[in-house]
């Protein structure tokens, strides 16, 4: 897996991969979005009208098996 920064944001293609980017979590886009709706995966953050991203901390918690990835940020 690529080294991730401790803080920041990841776009969906950086999480599930695409033709040019290796996947951190190798699942399909539809499976990822369904998991977000069901609460199995972290909720995204809207950075702008057309830009959605996930906090690196939430993705690392998911990969490491932590269950606190759905808690709201206090920032």
C-alpha positions in Angstrom: 0.0 0.0 0.0 1.1 3.5 -0.7 2.2 5.6 2.3 -0.6 7.9 3.4 -0.1 11.2 5.2 -1.3 11.3 8.8 -3.9 14.1 8.0 -5.6 15.3 4.9 -8.2 14.1 2.4 -8.5 11.3 -0.1 -10.7 11.3 -3.2 -12.7 8.2 -4.1 -10.3 7.1 -6.8 -7.4 7.2 -4.3 -9.3 4.8 -2.0 -10.7 2.3 -4.4 -8.1 2.8 -7.2 -8.4 3.4 -10.9 -6.4 2.5 -14.0 -3.5 4.7 -12.8 -3.8 4.5 -9.0 -3.5 1.4 -6.9 -6.4 0.7 -4.6 -6.1 1.0 -0.8 -9.4 -0.8 -0.5 -9.9 -2.9 -3.7 -13.7 -2.8 -4.1 -16.0 -1.4 -6.7 -17.4 2.2 -6.6 -21.0 0.9 -6.1 -20.0 -1.3 -3.2 -18.1 1.5 -1.6 -21.0 3.9 -1.9 -23.4 1.3 -0.6 -21.1 0.7 2.4 -21.1 4.5 3.1 -24.9 4.6 3.0 -25.1 1.6 5.4 -22.5 3.0 7.8 -19.9 0.3 7.1 -17.5 2.8 5.6 -16.7 6.4 6.7 -18.9 9.3 5.6 -17.4 11.7 3.1 -16.9 15.4 3.5 -18.0 17.9 0.8 -15.0 20.2 0.1 -16.9 22.1 -2.5 -20.1 21.8 -4.7 -18.5 19.2 -6.9 -15.7 17.8 -4.7 -16.2 15.0 -2.1 -13.4 13.5 -0.1 -12.7 11.3 2.9 -10.5 12.1 5.8 -7.2 10.1 5.8 -7.7 9.4 9.5 -11.0 7.7 8.8 -9.6 5.5 6.0 -6.6 4.5 8.1 -9.0 3.6 11.0 -11.0 1.5 8.5 -7.9 -0.3 7.2 -6.6 -0.9 10.7 -9.9 -2.3 11.9 -10.9 0.5 14.2 -14.6 1.1 14.5 -14.4 4.9 15.3 -14.4 6.0 11.6 -18.0 7.2 11.7 -17.6 9.7 14.5 -18.0 13.3 13.6 -15.0 15.5 13.5 -14.9 18.1 16.3 -13.1 20.6 14.1 
